[in-house]
Amino acid sequence: MRPDNRADSEDLRLSGAVCRFELVRGGGDGEVARLAELQHGHIHLHQLRAAGIGKNAVAHRVRTGRLHATLPCIYLVGRPQTDVFGRMMAAALHFKGDALISSQTAAYLWGLLDTTQALRDDRAIDVLLVGRNANCPTGVRIQRARSLERRDVRRRNGIPVTSPARTILDLAATMDDLELEAALTAALRRNLVRRSHLGDVMERHPRSKGVGRLRALLDQPQSLHDTRSKYERKLLKLLELAELPVPITNTYVAGKLVDGSGQT
């Protein structure tokens, strides 16, 4: 099929306030397959139309199992189930370039939190929607912002996502102290973020909920606790409540990673 010649006039390109998705460069099922490969198996209805796949053709592909609806206007190509990256991409695509993966979902995408929790099918995908309102589809949780600076926008595994610094600032509004400390330590350890980046994002959002907690963590005289699981964090919390010495966690001695190597 030839691409729909109405594409330009009807603005079927997915380019919004914060990111843009792959342009349709051809037509028919070959182009659909190319787009799906770049987008973790998903495609937006606008992209289908721009590739010359009309309303009746879309309905036929849904009936025959070649397309599977996952969110409004979003289809999974060729298979009925998706993985966590596919769910993230579907959520971002749904808002046509006006949203990024954010908050806890962004933290999982950056590898800052326990990855096993991200694989749960019942966990909502967090998005930051910029500059407009929209209905919230099932399985998506929306945070809104009037605007977003370009320095806060990244892509990881092809998925539009908030920068590590912005992600940590958002986490500070929802996480408990030990969870926030774990995410912050992981970001610093992996060189995803510098303290100067965090200082910059706090300076630009001084009234953000949780900014005080994040600043207190960065300013504390003792070393940050590097925890790698919720069970380590639970143990630290129990030790603190019992007023017992808290061990240093996941530190390096003679170039080797050890746990509980000493006491603060």
N, C-alpha and C positions, 0 to 999 in steps of 0.2 A: 504493500500500500504506500501511497505517497503521503508525506506529512500534510496535516490539515492546514490549508492555506489561510485559515482564520486565526492561526495561532498568534501572530503578532498583533492583530487588531483586537483580539480578546485578551491579550496579556496573559498567555498561558505559561509564561516563564515563572519559575519559582525563585523569585528574588525579592526578599523583604528587607526589613529594617536592619537586621543583624547578619544575615548570611544569604548565600545563593546556592542553589543546587545545580546539578549538571544540566546543561542545555541539551535539548533534543536535537540530534544532528542527522537523523534519518527517519525512516518510517517502517511500520510493520513489526512483526514479532521479533525480528533480529535486533531492532533498536530497543524494544522492550526488554529483551534479555540483557543487552549491554547496560542499560540503566539499572536493572535489578542487580546485576553483579556489582555495580559501584555503590549500591544503596542497601546492602545487606538483605537482598531479596525483595525489597519493596519498591513500589512505584506509586506516584500520585496520579489521580484522575486527570489533572491538567497535562501531565507528561504523556499519558495514554492518548489524549485528544490531539496533542501536538504531533504525536507519531502517527496520526491518521486512524486511530482506533476509536470508532464512533460509539454512540450509546448502545446500539443494538449489538455491536461486536463485543463490547465490554460485557453485556449481559450474557451473551453466548459463552464467553470464556469463563464466566463465573459458574454457569450451569454445568459446563463440561470439566470443571476443576482445574482449568489453566490459570485462573485468578481466584484468590481467596481474600475476601474483605476482612481487614483487621481493625481499622478505624474508619470513620467517615471520610470518603474520598481516597482512602489508602488501601492498596491491594498487595498481597504477597503473591509473587509469581511462581507458579509451578509446584508449590508444596503447601500443605495445609497448616504447618506449624512453624513457628519462628523461635529464634534464640533471644537471649537478653539484648544483644547488640541490635538485632532486628527490631525488637520492641522500642529501643531507644530511637532508632532511625525513623520508625513509623511515627512516633510522637513528634519528632522534629519536623518531618515532612508535612504532617497534618497542618501545621501553622504557616506553611509556605514561606519560610525564611524570616519569620518574625519571632522565632523562639529558639532557645538553646537548651540542651540538657543541662541541668543545674542541681544544686544542693546535694542530697545524699546520692542520687543517681550519678551525678558528675563525679562524686568522690569515688564511687565504685569504678567508673570508667577510667579515672586517673590511677586506680590501684591504691587508694588511700585507706580503704576499709576492707573488712572481711569479704572476700569475693563470693563465698558460698551463699551469703545472704542475698546477693544480687540476682541469683539464679531462681529465686522463688517467683512463681508465676503470679502470685497474688500481690506482689509489691508494686505499688503505683510508680510510674515513671515521672520524675520531677522535671519540669521545664520552667524556664524563665521567659515569659511572654513580654515583649517590648513594644510599647507605643500604641497598644490597642487592647480591646477586650475581645473575648471569644468564649464560646461555650466550652466546657471542659468535658472531653469524651471519657468514657469509662476506661479506667486503668491509667489515667494521667492526672497528675496533681500540678496545678498552675501557681506560680509565683509571678507577680506582675511588677514591671518597672516602666517608668515613663521614657527612659532612654538608657542607652548602654554605650560606653566608650569602646572603641575598636580594640584597645589593649586588653579588654576583658573577654574577647572572643577568640576561641581556638577551635581546632579540629583534632580529634583523636580517633583513630581507626575509621576515618572518613565521616565521623559523626560530629556535628557542631555542638560545642560544649563551652561552658564558662571556663575561664582561665583558672589554674590552680589557686592563685591568690583570691580571686573572686569566689571560688568554690568554698575555700576555707572560711571566708567572711560569712557566707550564707550558712555554713554549718554551725558557726558560733551562735546563731539565733535559735538553733533547735537541739543541739547535742548537749549531753552532760559534760562536765569538765574533763573526765578521763577519756571519753570518746573524742572530744575535740583535740585533746593533747595528743592522742594516738594519730589522728589524721594530720595534724600539724607536723609531728615528728617524722611521719612517713614522707611527707612532701619535702621537708628539708633534707632528709637522708637521701632521697632519690634525686636531689637537685632539680626538682620540678619548680621550686619557688625559693626566693631569697627573702631574708628579713626586710630588705629594702622594698621588695614587691608588696609585702604585706603592709608595710608602713604607708606605701603609696595608696593602696586600696582603702585603708582605714582613713587616711586623710581626705580622700575623695568622697567617703560615705561616713562622716562623723556621727550621724544619727542612726546608723544602721543598728538594728537590734543585735546585741551580742558583741558589738565592737569593744566594749569595755572588758569583757571576759577574754577576748583574744589579746588585747593589749596587756592585760595582767599576766597572761601566760608567757608572752614574749619578754616581759620585764622581770619575771621572777628570777631570783638569784640562783636557785638550784637548777640542775640539769632537767630537761624535759624527760618524762618517762616514755620510752620507746616500747609500746606494747603491740603485739602482733595478733591478739585474739581477744574476744570478749571475756574469756575465762581469766586471762591475765589481768584485765581491768577489774573484774569482780574481786580477784584476790587482793589487788592493791587497795580497793575500797574497803574491804573487810579489815585489812591491816591498819588502815588509817582510822577506821571507826574504833578499833581496839586499842588505838594509840601505841601500836607496835612499830618498830623500825621498818621502814619500807625499803626493799632491795632495789638495787640498780637493775634494770631489765634490758636484755638484748643489747649488751655492749660488746665491744671488741677488746680482746686481750691478746697481745702478741700476734695480731692479725687474724684472730679467729673469733667468730661470734659465740658468745657465751651468755647464759641467762642466770640472773641472780648472782652476779660476780662479786657483789659487795653491798654495802649499806650506805644510804644517804645519812 
